[in-house]
Amino acid sequence: MNVVSVEWYLTLGALLFTIGALGVLLRRNVIVMFMSIELMLNAVNLVFVALSRHLHSIDGQVAVFFVMTVAAAEAAVGLAIIIAAFRNRETVNADEMNWLQG
Amino acid sequence: MHPVVFGILSALLVLSALGVVLARSPIRSALSLVVTLFLLAVTFLFLDAHLVAALQIIVYAGAIMVLFLFVIMLLNLQEDPPVVMHAALRWLAFAGGSLFLFAGIAMFLGSAGAGPGLQSPADAAFGTTEAIAARLFTKHLLAFEATGILLLIAVVGAVVMAKRKLV
């Protein structure tokens, strides 16, 4: 077994996705939760690229291109929301962001 | 890629990803995420995805992470207080995480070494800018145009959101 098969990459992607999901569930700082979401997106990107190579299809890499674009848009809008929330209530703790309860 | 190289790379990746989640200060989380993104770019290079690796560094490690660091420093965030969390929620998080991890390991053990290793693709042009662009501007043209509209909406939304006179 001198070569790395595609399953290794898929497992690595699953591991990274799990770490990202745990970050969203366990941390309360919204910025760290946001970074964990980026981590999950990147784990999916790794799977896309590995399968693109495995199947000899370039479509997987095109999908990564779109994921990156959506991640950039999401980061811009999300961070703007965080800044607006911090300006009004001086907090980045997700537990304290319960203003929709009225 | 040689299995030893892959092992070192994935160990570093998992360690830096854990650093993102476990670091107390948001700055350290962000810097760990930069390391993770760079290591992923290296992995992409090993997978013959040259353009994607370059984009990963320019867009992710460059633009997006600068945005994150800028916001963290703008808000002047200090270290988080120790996490106080409902016991059931913590238990649920660990249970879900272990379940997913278990599924991943089971998948790995079930099929490791079974498939052939990733061989180099037949054509040398695989993963080059030209190959991706040819696909992007033909089959995925509609999605590409929609992406442009999405970015425009995101720009307008971010500007409106960051304006001072928002409730």
Chai-1 contact restraints between the chains, C-beta under 6 A:
chainA,res_idxA,chainB,res_idxB,connection_type,confidence,min_distance_angstrom,max_distance_angstrom,comment,restraint_id
A,M1,B,G113,contact,1.0,0.0,6.0,A-B,restraint_1
A,V3,B,G117,contact,1.0,0.0,6.0,A-B,restraint_2
A,V4,B,M1,contact,1.0,0.0,6.0,A-B,restraint_3
A,V4,B,P3,contact,1.0,0.0,6.0,A-B,restraint_4
A,V4,B,F6,contact,1.0,0.0,6.0,A-B,restraint_5
A,S5,B,G115,contact,1.0,0.0,6.0,A-B,restraint_6
A,S5,B,G117,contact,1.0,0.0,6.0,A-B,restraint_7
A,V6,B,L118,contact,1.0,0.0,6.0,A-B,restraint_8
A,E7,B,F108,contact,1.0,0.0,6.0,A-B,restraint_9
A,E7,B,S111,contact,1.0,0.0,6.0,A-B,restraint_10
A,E7,B,A112,contact,1.0,0.0,6.0,A-B,restraint_11
A,T11,B,G104,contact,1.0,0.0,6.0,A-B,restraint_12
A,T11,B,F108,contact,1.0,0.0,6.0,A-B,restraint_13
A,L12,B,S10,contact,1.0,0.0,6.0,A-B,restraint_14
A,A14,B,G104,contact,1.0,0.0,6.0,A-B,restraint_15
A,L15,B,V14,contact,1.0,0.0,6.0,A-B,restraint_16
A,L16,B,A17,contact,1.0,0.0,6.0,A-B,restraint_17
A,T18,B,G97,contact,1.0,0.0,6.0,A-B,restraint_18
A,T18,B,F100,contact,1.0,0.0,6.0,A-B,restraint_19
A,T18,B,L101,contact,1.0,0.0,6.0,A-B,restraint_20
A,I19,B,A17,contact,1.0,0.0,6.0,A-B,restraint_21
A,I19,B,V21,contact,1.0,0.0,6.0,A-B,restraint_22
A,L22,B,G97,contact,1.0,0.0,6.0,A-B,restraint_23
A,G23,B,V21,contact,1.0,0.0,6.0,A-B,restraint_24
A,L25,B,A93,contact,1.0,0.0,6.0,A-B,restraint_25
A,L26,B,A93,contact,1.0,0.0,6.0,A-B,restraint_26
A,N29,B,D80,contact,1.0,0.0,6.0,A-B,restraint_27
A,I31,B,P26,contact,1.0,0.0,6.0,A-B,restraint_28
A,V32,B,P26,contact,1.0,0.0,6.0,A-B,restraint_29
A,V32,B,S29,contact,1.0,0.0,6.0,A-B,restraint_30
A,M35,B,V20,contact,1.0,0.0,6.0,A-B,restraint_31
A,M35,B,S29,contact,1.0,0.0,6.0,A-B,restraint_32
A,M35,B,L33,contact,1.0,0.0,6.0,A-B,restraint_33
A,L39,B,A17,contact,1.0,0.0,6.0,A-B,restraint_34
A,L39,B,V20,contact,1.0,0.0,6.0,A-B,restraint_35
A,N42,B,L40,contact,1.0,0.0,6.0,A-B,restraint_36
A,V49,B,F44,contact,1.0,0.0,6.0,A-B,restraint_37
A,V49,B,L47,contact,1.0,0.0,6.0,A-B,restraint_38
A,V49,B,A49,contact,1.0,0.0,6.0,A-B,restraint_39
A,R53,B,L47,contact,1.0,0.0,6.0,A-B,restraint_40
A,R53,B,D48,contact,1.0,0.0,6.0,A-B,restraint_41
A,R53,B,L118,contact,1.0,0.0,6.0,A-B,restraint_42
A,H56,B,P121,contact,1.0,0.0,6.0,A-B,restraint_43
A,I58,B,A131,contact,1.0,0.0,6.0,A-B,restraint_44
A,I58,B,I132,contact,1.0,0.0,6.0,A-B,restraint_45
A,I58,B,R135,contact,1.0,0.0,6.0,A-B,restraint_46
A,Q61,B,A49,contact,1.0,0.0,6.0,A-B,restraint_47
A,Q61,B,V52,contact,1.0,0.0,6.0,A-B,restraint_48
A,Q61,B,I132,contact,1.0,0.0,6.0,A-B,restraint_49
A,V62,B,R135,contact,1.0,0.0,6.0,A-B,restraint_50
A,V62,B,L136,contact,1.0,0.0,6.0,A-B,restraint_51
A,V62,B,H140,contact,1.0,0.0,6.0,A-B,restraint_52
A,V64,B,V52,contact,1.0,0.0,6.0,A-B,restraint_53
A,M68,B,V59,contact,1.0,0.0,6.0,A-B,restraint_54
A,T69,B,T147,contact,1.0,0.0,6.0,A-B,restraint_55
A,A72,B,I64,contact,1.0,0.0,6.0,A-B,restraint_56
A,A73,B,L150,contact,1.0,0.0,6.0,A-B,restraint_57
A,A73,B,L151,contact,1.0,0.0,6.0,A-B,restraint_58
A,A73,B,A154,contact,1.0,0.0,6.0,A-B,restraint_59
A,A75,B,I64,contact,1.0,0.0,6.0,A-B,restraint_60
A,A75,B,L67,contact,1.0,0.0,6.0,A-B,restraint_61
A,A76,B,A154,contact,1.0,0.0,6.0,A-B,restraint_62
A,A76,B,A158,contact,1.0,0.0,6.0,A-B,restraint_63
A,V77,B,A154,contact,1.0,0.0,6.0,A-B,restraint_64
A,V77,B,G157,contact,1.0,0.0,6.0,A-B,restraint_65
A,V77,B,A158,contact,1.0,0.0,6.0,A-B,restraint_66
A,L79,B,L67,contact,1.0,0.0,6.0,A-B,restraint_67
A,L79,B,V71,contact,1.0,0.0,6.0,A-B,restraint_68
A,A80,B,A158,contact,1.0,0.0,6.0,A-B,restraint_69
A,A80,B,M161,contact,1.0,0.0,6.0,A-B,restraint_70
A,A80,B,A162,contact,1.0,0.0,6.0,A-B,restraint_71
A,I81,B,M161,contact,1.0,0.0,6.0,A-B,restraint_72
A,I83,B,A162,contact,1.0,0.0,6.0,A-B,restraint_73
A,A84,B,M161,contact,1.0,0.0,6.0,A-B,restraint_74
A,A84,B,L166,contact,1.0,0.0,6.0,A-B,restraint_75
A,F86,B,L75,contact,1.0,0.0,6.0,A-B,restraint_76
